[in-house]
Amino acid sequence: MTKDQVLREQHLVFYTDDLSEIDQELDGFLELSGARCAMLVDRSGHMVTRRGESLDGSLESVAALAAGSFAATREMAGLIGEGQFNTMFHQGSRDSIQISAIGDRSLFVIVFDDSSNLGLVRFYAEESAARLLEQFTVMQQRTAPEEGSGLADDFSSSASAALDELF
C-alpha cells in the first residue's frame, strides 16, 4: 500500500477543488443562517477551513477545544448508554457555538450571536452537514491520483527540513 493510500484510509484528504466546494457550502450556510462564522474541523482538532467573520482570539484554539469538548461529550454519552451525541450546543449571553458531527472524521463548528435565529441556524446546519457528508463520501471513494502525482517518497523529511529552516 502506498503512502497516499494509507493517508486516504486514515484521514480525509482534501484537494484544492474539494476545499472550494466546502467553502461554497459554508458560505451558503452563513448567508442563509445569519451565523457569524462556520468552521470545518477534523476530530483531532485541526481546522480544515473556515468562513465568515474573524473572531476575537485564536480560531485554531477554538477548533482544538471544540474537538476536545466533542470527544468528552461522546464519552459522557457512552456512560449513559447513548452511542454518541451528534450535536452539541453552548449558549452564552451574547455568542453561542454549535458543534455537529459530520461522519466519523469531522466536525461542523458554528459561531453565532443573539441576532441570529437559533431555529434557522439549526435547520440550515442540518442541511449543510448532510451535503458536506455527501461530499466527503465522494472524496473518500475517489480513486487516488495518477502515479507520480502523489506524495514524494521523501515528503516527510523534506517537509521537516523546510519547517526547521523556517523556524
C-alpha positions in Angstrom: 0.0 0.0 0.0 1.4 3.4 -1.0 1.8 6.4 1.4 -1.1 8.1 -0.4 -3.4 5.1 0.1 -2.5 4.8 3.8 -3.2 8.6 4.2 -6.5 8.3 2.4 -7.6 5.3 4.6 -6.8 7.1 7.9 -7.8 10.7 7.0 -10.0 12.6 4.7 -7.7 14.1 2.0 -8.7 17.5 0.8 -7.6 18.8 -2.6 -8.0 22.4 -3.8 -11.3 21.7 -5.6 -12.6 19.9 -2.5 -11.9 23.0 -0.3 -13.5 25.2 -2.9 -16.7 23.2 -2.8 -16.6 23.1 1.1 -16.1 26.8 1.2 -19.0 27.4 -1.1 -21.2 25.2 1.2 -20.1 27.1 4.3 -20.6 30.5 2.6 -24.2 29.5 1.6 -24.9 28.3 5.1 -23.7 31.6 6.6 -25.8 33.6 4.2 -29.0 31.6 5.0 -28.5 31.2 8.7 -27.1 34.6 9.7 -24.3 32.9 11.7 -21.0 34.7 12.2 -18.5 32.0 11.5 -18.5 28.4 10.2 -15.6 26.1 10.5 -14.8 22.5 9.4 -12.6 20.8 11.9 -11.2 17.3 11.9 -11.9 15.2 15.0 -8.3 15.7 16.2 -8.9 19.5 16.4 -7.2 20.7 13.2 -9.0 23.3 11.3 -9.7 22.3 7.7 -11.3 25.6 6.6 -13.3 28.5 8.0 -15.6 31.1 6.5 -17.2 34.2 7.9 -16.1 36.8 10.4 -12.8 36.7 12.2 -13.4 36.2 15.9 -11.6 37.6 19.0 -9.0 35.0 19.9 -7.4 32.1 18.0 -9.7 30.2 15.7 -7.2 27.3 15.9 -7.7 27.2 19.6 -11.5 27.2 19.2 -11.2 24.3 16.7 -9.0 22.3 19.1 -11.2 23.0 22.1 -14.4 22.2 20.1 -12.9 18.8 19.2 -11.9 18.1 22.8 -15.3 19.1 24.0 -17.0 16.9 21.5 -14.7 13.9 22.5 -15.6 14.4 26.1 -19.3 14.6 25.3 -19.0 11.4 23.3 -17.6 9.6 26.4 -20.4 11.1 28.5 -23.0 9.8 26.0 -21.5 6.3 26.3 -21.7 6.4 30.1 -25.5 7.0 29.9 -26.0 4.3 27.2 -26.2 6.6 24.2 -23.8 5.8 21.4 -22.9 9.4 20.6 -24.5 12.8 20.7 -24.4 14.2 17.1 -24.8 17.8 18.0 -23.6 20.0 20.9 -24.8 23.5 21.7 -23.1 26.0 24.1 -25.1 29.2 24.8 -23.6 32.3 26.1 -25.1 35.7 27.0 -24.3 37.0 23.5 -22.5 34.4 21.5 -23.2 30.7 21.1 -21.5 27.7 19.4 -23.0 24.6 17.8 -20.8 21.6 17.0 -22.2 18.9 14.8 -20.5 15.6 13.8 -20.1 15.1 10.1 -19.4 11.4 9.6 -16.7 9.8 11.7 -13.9 12.3 10.9 -15.0 15.9 11.1 -17.0 18.5 12.9 -19.0 21.4 11.7 -18.4 24.3 14.2 -20.7 27.3 14.0 -20.4 30.5 16.0 -23.4 32.8 16.1 -24.7 35.6 18.2 -28.0 36.7 19.7 -29.0 38.5 16.4 -29.2 35.1 14.7 -32.3 32.9 14.9 -31.4 29.7 16.6 -34.0 27.7 14.7 -32.6 28.9 11.3 -29.1 28.1 12.4 -30.0 24.6 13.5 -32.2 23.9 10.4 -29.6 25.1 7.9 -26.8 23.4 9.8 -28.5 20.0 9.4 -28.9 20.6 5.7 -25.3 21.8 5.2 -24.0 18.9 7.3 -25.9 16.4 5.1 -24.4 18.0 1.9 -20.9 18.0 3.4 -21.2 14.3 4.3 -22.2 13.6 0.7 -19.1 15.5 -0.5 -16.9 13.6 2.0 -18.3 10.2 0.8 -17.5 11.2 -2.8 -14.0 12.3 -1.8 -13.3 9.1 0.1 -14.4 6.9 -2.7 -12.4 8.8 -5.3 -9.5 6.9 -6.8 -6.0 8.0 -5.9 -4.3 10.5 -8.3 -2.3 9.1 -11.1 1.1 7.6 -10.4 3.7 10.2 -9.8 1.2 12.9 -8.6 1.1 11.7 -5.0 3.4 12.4 -2.1 7.1 12.0 -2.9 8.9 9.3 -1.0 11.0 11.9 0.8 8.0 14.2 1.5 8.2 13.8 5.3 11.9 14.6 5.5 11.6 17.5 3.0 8.7 19.0 5.0 10.6 18.7 8.3 13.7 20.3 6.7 11.6 23.2 5.4 10.0 23.8 8.8 13.4 23.7 10.5 14.6 26.2 8.0 11.6 28.4 8.6 11.9 28.5 12.3 
